[in-house]
């Protein structure tokens, strides 16, 4: 992995952790898993499929990911399973 890519990945992980520690959701984009939306990761460790409204002003929940899907998402993206609830 290139030095700049490592630096960017470290910074993204820092941002993710600080966002979760602050009690907010962190957005994950994975078009292979869900092409038309995104995944919100929450401080309690859960993840939900989300989609933007037609006017693109708000997001709404499609469904909560299963425990297996969350584990697969964490493994695929190298995300630590830290819970801040």
C-alpha positions in Angstrom: 0.0 0.0 0.0 1.3 3.4 -0.9 2.4 5.8 1.9 -0.4 8.4 1.1 -3.0 5.7 1.1 -1.9 4.4 4.5 -2.0 8.0 5.8 -5.5 8.5 4.4 -6.7 5.1 5.9 -5.3 6.0 9.3 -7.1 9.4 9.2 -10.4 7.8 8.2 -10.2 5.4 11.1 -9.4 8.3 13.5 -12.4 10.1 12.1 -14.6 7.0 12.4 -13.6 6.5 16.0 -14.1 10.1 17.0 -17.5 10.2 15.3 -18.6 7.1 17.1 -17.2 8.3 20.5 -19.2 11.5 20.0 -22.4 9.5 19.8 -22.9 10.0 16.0 -23.3 7.6 13.1 -20.5 7.0 10.7 -21.4 6.5 7.0 -19.8 3.7 5.1 -20.2 3.5 1.3 -20.1 0.0 -0.2 -21.7 -0.2 -3.7 -21.0 -3.9 -3.9 -23.2 -4.5 -0.9 -25.8 -1.8 -1.5 -25.6 0.1 -4.7 -28.3 2.7 -4.2 -27.4 3.9 -0.7 -25.0 3.7 2.2 -24.6 2.1 5.6 -24.7 3.9 8.9 -22.6 2.5 11.7 -23.8 3.4 15.2 -21.9 3.7 18.5 -23.8 0.6 19.8 -22.1 -1.4 17.0 -25.2 -1.8 14.9 -25.3 -1.0 11.2 -28.3 0.1 9.1 -28.8 0.3 5.3 -29.8 3.9 4.5 -31.0 5.6 1.4 -31.5 9.3 0.5 -35.0 10.6 -0.1 -36.0 11.5 -3.7 -35.3 15.2 -3.0 -31.9 14.1 -1.4 -32.5 16.2 1.7 -32.9 13.4 4.2 -32.0 9.8 4.7 -34.3 7.0 5.7 -33.6 3.5 7.0 -34.1 0.5 4.7 -33.2 -2.2 7.3 -30.8 -3.2 10.1 -28.0 -5.4 9.1 -27.9 -8.9 10.6 -25.0 -9.8 13.0 -23.4 -11.8 10.2 -23.7 -8.9 7.8 -22.1 -6.6 10.3 -19.2 -9.0 10.9 -18.7 -9.3 7.1 -18.7 -5.5 6.7 -16.2 -5.1 9.5 -13.9 -7.7 8.0 -14.2 -6.4 4.4 -13.4 -2.8 5.5 -11.0 -3.6 8.3 -13.2 -2.0 10.9 -12.6 -2.7 14.6 -15.7 -3.8 16.5 -15.7 -1.1 19.1 -18.9 -0.2 20.9 -19.4 3.3 22.4 -23.0 3.0 23.7 
